[in-house]
Amino acid sequence: MNFLAHIYLSGASDLLRIGNFMADSVRGSQYKNLPQELQKGILLHRFIDSFTDTHPLYRQSKHRLHAKYGHYSGVIMDIFYDHFLAKNWNRYSATSLEEYAADFYALLKEKHSWLTEKAQHMVPYMIARNWLVSYASLEGLEKILFQMDRRTQQRVQMHEAMIELKQFYTEFENEFFAFFDELELACREKRETLNQQFTNASA
C-alpha cells in the first residue's frame, strides 16, 4: 500500500499516523528511541507491508504486471490500490478526501521536527503536488507514475502501466475492495494488539 492507505489505516492518533507515514525511512530497531505512538506507527506500517505482500488477492493483482515491470510491479500496484482507495473514498470516510488530505498536510507541518530527514525532504513536494488527492483521478495517477519514473532513473517505464490499469480496471478494483476489507479489519486488530503490548511493557 502507498501513502494514502498507510495514513488512513493508522486511525485517529496523530503521532501514530506520522510514524506510519515515515516508516520506510526508519531502519531496523532505530524506532525504539522514539515516542511510543511513533513506534506503533512504524510497527503498524511494517505489519501492513507484510500483510499486503503475502495476500493472495494482492499477489493476483500484481501478477498482471510482473512480466513487464518485474520488481517494480509491487511499487506500481501499491499506487494503483491507493487510486482505488482515493476514488472510492466516500465508501471509507465521512470526511472528504480534500479535507482529509489538507488536515494531514497541516499535521506534517506541525510535527515537522519528528519526521526523518528523508520524510522532511519529501513533504514539500507531496503538499505542492497534492499527492493524496491526485491518486483519485487517472490523470493524477499518471503524473505520479511519471514522477516515480524520474525517481527510479527510468529503470522501467512505470507510467506505461496505465495501459494495464485500463485494460484490467474492473478486475483490479474488485480485488482491491475484497482485499482492503480484510486489511482494514487486520489493522484495527493490530492497533489494539500494539496498544496492549505497549501498556504491558510500561506496567
Secondary structure, 3 states (H helix, E strand, C coil): CCHHHHHHCCCCCHHHHHHHHHHHHCCCCHHHHCCHHHHHHHHHHHHHHHHHHHCHHHHHHHHHHHHHHHHHHHHHHHHHHHHHHHHCHHHCCCCCHHHHHHHHHHHHHHCHHHCCHHHHHHHHHHHHCCHHHHCCCHHHHHHHHHHHHHHCCCCCCHHHHHHHHHHCHHHHHHHHHHHHHHHHHHHHHHHHHHHHHHHHHHC
